[in-house]
Amino acid sequence: MLDYGLNEQQKMVKDLARQIAEEKIKPFSKQWDEEEQFPESAISALAKADMNALCIPEKFGGMGGGIFDLCLAVEEVARVDGGVATSYAATFLGMFPILLNGTEEQKQKYLPQVASGKSLCAFALTEPEAGSDASNVKTTATKDGDYYILNGVKHFITNGGVADINVVIAVTDKTKGARGISAFIVEKGTEGFSFGKKEEKLGIRCSPTRELIFQDCRVHKSQLLGGQEGLGFIATMKTFDYSRPGVAAQAVGIAQGAMELAISYANKRVQFNQKITSFQGIQWMIADMGAKIEAARALVYATAKAADAGQKNIGGASAAAKFYASDVAMEVSVNALQLFGGYGYIKEYPIEKFVRDAKITQIYEGTNQIQRNIVALQLIKEFGK
């Protein structure tokens, strides 16, 4: 791995996240996956180590770091368990709309809860007819005096059921299209807010994915994100610009973990009286893995640093980092399993979990096909004159 010139705080974040992953996550990873058990002890360990405070400003109880710090932590967690990394990163996905678009009162109320680890977050956008088409949400929020009445169903929501703070996207004015979409901060336990089925998934099985159900759910106007209607779609797009590098970092971590497992196994596996790492074909596979992981890592880190520097129009870079790193994660994990041979297909060996966990990074927070659309449109706008 290249030296990316980490400062002392970033080195500390990386080292501490790796230590937690090795000591608090790795011994239980297989059990959590098999039993679809929420990794509460791991999430608690990360919170106690101030990992939930990484990119929250100091005035709200955070460490004042940035997206780059978050990417370092997510990568190290995902190197051991992609599912734990999903639930950990999802709290930031739910926090970003408040940080980026919330009122000062909303930030003062909720960001310290997240930074301290007392509250987890979820971002509730996806619906049966609104996945890649984020503007097609059907959940409604009808004004009723000082309250809004929410009705609708969200599905595929990461941290659904365990999150205390839920940012929910809903339509406040159907006549305005995307401009009529708003966002609300809905706390767990609010009357009219309940949970549906918990999805049984191929991978990231320890991270809960559930339906969020709103039936005449009354939310005070103070919970309207930003204090005004119509910010929902803009807040969503801005949130993804900042959260997608985290998904990309997760993908890099999964790929790194898979490669390390494969090299370790291949260096012990003997065929034709020699380690299989002595075969040129195997060496070429390992070389391709390492080069592509490092290229993905460099793109993720550069994008995160650009976001932290306040660079405008990072949507294309975030989308590119997300689709490239997740494609690398899928390719590397499959090839890593190949190096295990038949043993890679057996659940007794850990590599098959990396393949299952890698796949979702190509799908959530916008499929890779949508990410390519975003990148292409930005490039056409910039160079198509």
N, C-alpha and C positions, 0 to 999 in steps of 0.2 A: 504493500500500500504506500502511495506517495505521501509526502509530508505536506499537509495543506496549511501549514503555518497557524496552527491553533494557538489562541492565547491561553493563559493559565486557567481561566474559568472554563473554557471549552474543553481543555484537556481533562479537567476535573469531572465535567459532565460526562464525557466519553468513558473515562475510567470507572466512574461510579456506576453508570448505567450497565457497563459490562459486568462489573462485580455483582450487581443485583441480579442480572440475567443468569449468570453462572451459578450463584448461590441460592437465590430465591425462586427462580423460575425453572431452570433446567431439570432439577430433580423431580418436578411435578408435572412437567409438560405433557408427557404421555397420558397420565391419568386424567388431567383436565380435558384433553382432547377426546379421549374415549368416553368419558362420562358427561361431556358437554357442560362442565362445571365452571362457573365464573371464577376467574383467578383472583379472588378477593385479597388474598395474602400478598400477591405480587403487586397488585394495584396499590395496596396500602404501603408496601415497602417503597415503591417509587414515590408516593406522596410524602412519606416521612423523610425521604432524601431530597425534598424540595424539587423533584422533577416535574411537578405540576405547576411550578411557579416560573418555569424557564423563560417564557417570552411574555410575561405579564409585567407591566411597569412597576417599579419599586413603590410608587405612591399607592398602589393597590395591593401591596403585600408580595409582589413578585420579585424576581431576580433581575429584571430589567434586561434580559438577554433578547435574542431574536429567533427567527425561523431557523437559522443555521444551528443554533444550540439545540432546538427541538429535533432537527433532523439527525444530529449526532446521537441523541438519546434513543430515538425511534429505531435507528439503524442497529444499534447494539442490542436492543430488546428483540427486534425481529430476527437477528442473527441466531437467536436461540428459539424463539417462539413467535410466529407471525400472528397468532390469535391474541396473545397478550398485548402485542404491539398495536393491534387494531383497537382494542378497548382503550388503551392508553392514549393513542393519538386521537380517538374520537372525542375525547373530552375537549381537546383543543379545537376540533372541528365545530363543536357546539359553543365554544367560548369565543371564537373569532368574530362572529357577528356582533356580539356585545362589545368586544374590544374595538372593533372597527366602526360600528354604527350606532352603538348604544348611547343613551343620554348620560350625562355625568352621574346622575342619581342611580341609573341602572348599573353603571360600572362600579360605583362605590358599594352597591349592594351585593353584586354577584362575583366580581373578579376576586375579591379577597377570599371568598368561599372556595373558589377553584384553586387559587394559589396555595392555600393551606391544605388542600386535599380533602376538605370536609365534604365537598360536593363534586360529583361527576356530571358531565354534560352529554347531551345528544342533540343532533341536528336533524329535524324532521321535515324533510322535503319530499321524498319519494312516495308516490302513490301508484296504484295499478295502471293508471294512464299517464303518469308523469314521472318518467325515469330520466332518460336522456333529454326529453322535452320538458325542461324544468318550468316552462311558462304555462303548462297545461294542468296545473293543480286544480282540484275540485273542492278541497276543503274550504269552507266558507267561514267568515267572521263578520257577523252582523252587528252593527252598532245598536246599543240599547242603553241610552242614558250615559252613565259613566263606565259602562261595561261593553264588552264585545262577547257575542255568543258564538262559540266555535262548534262546528259540526263537520264531521268527515273522518276518514281513516287514512293513516299513514302506514306504509309497510316497508319491510327491509331496513328498519331503523337500528343502527348499531348502538349498543348500550341501552336499548329499549327495556324499560323495567327496572334498570339499576341506576339510571341517571336521575339526579335530583333536579337539574335545570335542563329544560327542553326548549330549544328555539324552534318554533313551529311556523311554517310558511302557509298562509291562507289568503283567499281572495276576499278583498273588502269592497271592490267595485268591478263587477263583471264587464262593464261597458268600456273599461280602459285597457283591457288586455294585460300585458306585463306590467303596465304602470298602475294597475289596480290590485297588485299583489303586495301584501304586507307581511310583517313578521312579528311574532308574539313570544314572550318569554313565559312559559307555562311551567309551574313548579309541580313536582310529583306530589300527589295527594289532593290536587285541586278537584273540586266536585265536578263530575261530568267527564273526567279524564281517567281512562282505564287502559288496560293492555289486553291485546289479543294473543294469538298463538305465538309461541316461540318457534322459530324456524329451525329445522334440522338440516345442517349444511354439509357440503363436501369437505370444506376446510375451515380454518379459523373457528373451530367448533367451541372453544371455550369463551369466545366473545358472543354475548347474547344479541340476537337479531329478532326483533319483535314488532308486532303491529301496535300502533298507538291509536286509540279510539277516542273520539271527541263527540259526546252526545249532550248538546245544550250546555257546553262547558263555559261557565262565566269567568271571563278574564278582565280585570280592571284595566282601564285605559292607560294606567301607569306602566302596564306590562307591554304596551305597544312599542316595539323596538324603534329607538330613535325618536319616539314621541310623535311620530307622524305616519300617516298612511302612505302606501305606495313605495316604501323602501325595500320591500321583500325581495324582489327580483334582483335589484342592484346589490343588496346585501349578500345574496346568494352567490352571485358571480364574483364579487370581491372576496368573499370567504374562500371560494375554491381557488382563486389565484394564490392565496396564502396557505391553503391546506394541502394542495396537490404536491408540493415538494415533500411534505411529510409522507404521503402515500408512496412517492418515488423512493424516499429514504427507507421505508419499510421494505420495498421491493429489493433494494440494494442489500439490505440486511439479510433477507431470505436467501438471495443468491449467494452471498458470502458464506452463510452458514452451510448451505448445500455443498458449495465447492470444498469447504474445509472438511466436511464429512467424507466426501468422495476421495479427496487426496489421501486422507488418513487411512481409509479402507484400502485404496488401491496400492498404497505403499506397504501394506501388510499381505495383500493377496498374492499368492504364488501360483503361477501357471507355467508349464514348460521349464520348471526348475529356476524360475526367476520372478522377481516382483513384477507385476504388470505395469508399474510405472517406468520400467525400463524399455517398454515398447513405444516406438515412435508415434504410433496411432493414438495411444493413450496420452502421450505428452502433448500432442497437438490439441487434443480435446481440452486438456488442462490449461494450455496456453490461451486458447480462445475464451475459456471461462474467465480467466484472470483479466485479460485485456478488456473484455466487454463489461465486466463488473467495474473496473477502474474508470472506463469511459462514462458509464452511467453515474458513478459516484461523482466524478468531476462536474458533470452537467447538473446534478442535483445540488451540489455545494455552490456552484456558481449562481444558480437560480435563487437559492436561499439567501446568499449574500447580496444579490441584486435587490431582493425584496427588503432586506434589512436596511439597505442603503437608501431606500425610498425611491428606487427607480420606477418610473411610470410604465404602464402597458406591459406588465410582466405576464399577462395571461398566456401568451404564446409560449414563452419560456417555461412556465409552469406546466402547461399541457405537454410540451415536448419532453420535459423531464419525466413526467408521469408515464407517458406511453413508452418511452424508450427504456426506462428502468424496469417497468413491469414486463415488457417483452423479454428483456434480458433475464429477469428472474424466472420466467417460465422456461426459457430455453436452457438456462444453466441448471435449473433443478431437474429437468427431464434428462439432460445429459449426465448429471451427477448420479441419478438413479441408474442410468445405463451402465455406469462404471461399477455399480454394485452387482450387475448381472441379475440372476434370478433372486438373489437375496434382497435386492432393492424393491422387489414386488411383494415382499413379505412384511407384514405389519410389525413384526418383531424388530425390524431395523427402522431407525428414525427417518431415513431419507424420504420415504413415501409421503410423510406429513408435509415436507417442504414443497413437494409438487402440488399437493392439495391446497396448501396455504398460498402458494404463488399465484394460482389462477385468479383469485378474486381481485388481485391488484390490477388486472387488465380490465376489470368490470366496474368496480364501484368508484364513486366520485367522478363519474363520466367514463363511458366505455372508451377504449383506445381508438375506436373509429371516430368518435366525437372529438377526441383530443386532436386527432390528425386534421379534422375539419377546422378546428380553432387555429392550429398552426398554419395551415395552408391559407386561410383567409387573411391572417395577419401578414404573411409573406407576400401575398398578392396585392394587398393594400400598400405595402411598403415598396415593392419593386415592380409592380405592374403598371406603372405610369408610362 
